[in-house]
Amino acid sequence: MSASANIKEQLRKRGTSLRAWAITQGYPPTTVYSVVYRWAHRVDRVPHGGFGRKIMADLRRDLEG
């Protein structure tokens, strides 16, 4: 299972979707999809831009908490 599919599965278990999570957090869904696709599998680096970094940090916080 890919990392982005894993994130989507974890959100589904919580009764939401990636799109719904993005809207709830105030992010454009297409931007969230793009950031997750590009960075979910990376453990060696974080996103370069502050916006992508914030999205991934918020996702991790929500999925771990």
Backbone as a ProteinNet text record, in pm:
[ID]
protein_1_A
[PRIMARY]
MSASANIKEQLRKRGTSLRAWAITQGYPPTTVYSVVYRWAHRVDRVPHGGFGRKIMADLRRDLEG
[TERTIARY]
85.7	0	89.9	59.8	138.9	111.4	201.4	187.1	62.5	34.5	-84.4	-211.7	-210.6	-326.3	-341.7	-231.8	-234.6	-298	-262.1	-320.6	-470.8	-509	-651	-727	-667	-729.6	-746.2	-645.3	-654.5	-764.8	-776.9	-883.4	-1020.6	-1031.7	-1158.8	-1201.2	-1104.8	-1135.6	-1190.2	-1152.5	-1201.6	-1329.9	-1380.8	-1507.9	-1498.2	-1383.3	-1366.5	-1285.5	-1263.1	-1182.5	-1073.4	-981.3	-874.9	-933	-1030.4	-1095.5	-1167.8	-1243.5	-1316.7	-1219.9	-1110.9	-1011.1	-952.6	-918.7	-860.5	-954.8	-1080.4	-1178.3	-1195.9	-1201.7	-1215.4	-1097.9	-978.4	-858.6	-838	-917.5	-907.2	-805.3	-768.7	-673.9	-749.5	-695.2	-754.8	-731.7	-836.4	-820.1	-715.9	-708.7	-610.9	-467.7	-444.9	-312	-277.8	-373.6	-350.9	-321.9	-399.8	-373.9	-231.2	-191	-57.3	51.9	37.9	138.1	146	32.4	31.9	96.5	63.5	120.8	273.2	320.4	464.7	543.1	482.3	561.3	523.7	412.8	370	469.3	534.4	627.7	767.7	793.5	928.1	948.7	1053.2	1089.2	1225.6	1295.6	1429.2	1429	1320.1	1312.7	1170.5	1158.2	1026.4	1001.7	876.2	847.8	928.5	965.5	1047.6	970.7	848.8	770.7	701.1	677.7	612.3	469.8	399.9	261.2	252.7	335.2	337.8	381.8	479.1	527.2	416.7	339.1	229.9	119.6	87.4	-14.4	27.6	150.6	197.6	203.4	245.1	249.6	107.9	12.9	-125.6	-184.9	-155.4	-203.3	-145.6	-15.8	47.3	-11.6	-31.2	-89.4	-228	-310.4	-447.1	-452.9	-364.3	-366.5	-303.5	-209	-145.5	-225.8	-297.3	-369.5	-502.1
-118.2	0	124	216.8	338.8	427.3	518.9	608.1	695.5	744.3	828.5	745.8	620.1	532.9	503.2	491.2	467.6	586.9	705.6	826.2	829.5	801.4	801.2	695.7	578.3	470.5	511.6	574.1	619	722.8	812.1	911.8	846.6	746.1	674.9	607.1	552	487.7	588.4	713.2	819.8	882.7	829.3	876.5	999.9	1024.6	1141.7	1102.9	1197.8	1175.4	1282.1	1265.5	1365	1499.5	1495.7	1619.2	1688.2	1611.4	1669.3	1723.8	1650.8	1697.9	1831	1839.3	1962	2080.2	2060.8	2168.7	2209.8	2112.5	2141.2	2223.9	2193.5	2263.6	2396.8	2422.1	2547.5	2544	2423.9	2408.7	2377.4	2422.2	2380	2230.1	2152.3	2007.4	1966.1	2035.7	1997.3	2015.5	2116	2137.4	2025.7	1985.8	1877.3	1747.5	1717	1596.3	1597.5	1710.8	1722.9	1703.9	1767.3	1756.8	1613.5	1550	1412.1	1319.6	1336.4	1252.8	1268.1	1391.8	1418	1383.3	1399.3	1392.4	1283.5	1215.3	1116.6	1002.4	963.3	850.7	891	1019	1065.7	1067.8	1007	1012.9	1079.2	1098.2	1155.9	1308.4	1368.6	1513.7	1561	1689	1750.2	1839.7	1876.7	1964.7	2094.6	2143.9	2265.1	2389.4	2402.4	2521.5	2512	2624.3	2628.1	2576	2597.6	2554.4	2402.2	2338.4	2192.4	2132.5	2193.7	2147.3	2155	2262.7	2279.7	2176.2	2149.1	2048.6	1913.2	1871.3	1740.7	1735.4	1843.4	1846.4	1835.4	1905.5	1899.6	1759.5	1699	1562.6	1465.5	1473.8	1384.8	1403.3	1528.9	1559.7	1499.5	1516.8	1466.6	1314.2	1251.7	1106.3	1037.3	1102.3	1043.7	1069	1180.1	1220.3	1165
0	0	0	-86.4	-93	28.1	52.8	168.2	155.6	34.6	18.6	37.8	-7.6	14.6	163.1	233.9	377.3	449.9	410.9	471.3	444.8	321.5	286.5	366.7	384.3	461.4	607.7	665.2	804.3	820.6	724.1	730.3	716.4	627.4	610.8	740.1	812.4	940.3	1040.7	1024.6	1113	1059.8	949	895.4	809.3	749.6	664.2	541.1	455.4	335.8	330.7	238.8	224.8	182.5	93.6	49.1	165.1	241.9	354.9	459.7	484.1	580	533.3	404.5	349.5	367.4	335.1	346	492.1	581.5	724.8	775.9	726.2	770.7	699.2	595.5	521.9	409	364.2	254.1	124.8	11.8	-115.9	-136.2	-163.5	-177.8	-281.1	-393.7	-495.9	-446.2	-365.4	-308.5	-210.5	-129.1	-33.4	-107	-212.3	-290.6	-344.5	-398.5	-457	-352.6	-238.6	-131.8	-80.3	-58.7	-9.5	-112.1	-239.9	-344.3	-349.9	-336.4	-347.1	-222.2	-105.6	17.2	116	98.9	199.2	214.8	107.9	113.2	159.3	172.1	205.8	357.1	402.5	543.5	561.1	450.4	456.9	451.3	399.7	387.1	411.5	436.7	451.8	330.5	305.1	191	198.7	82.6	75.8	118.3	70	99.9	234	293.6	423.1	420.1	308	296.2	294.9	214.7	209.5	341.8	403.7	533.3	637.9	634.2	729.5	705.5	580	548.2	603	576	622	774.5	838.8	985.7	1043.5	983.9	1030.6	1011	896.9	873.1	974.7	997.5	1094.8	1234.1	1270.8	1402.8	1415.2	1314.2	1320	1315.4	1240.9	1230.2	1350.2	1414.7	1532	1658.5	1661.6	1782.9	1787.2
[MASK]
+++++++++++++++++++++++++++++++++++++++++++++++++++++++++++++++++

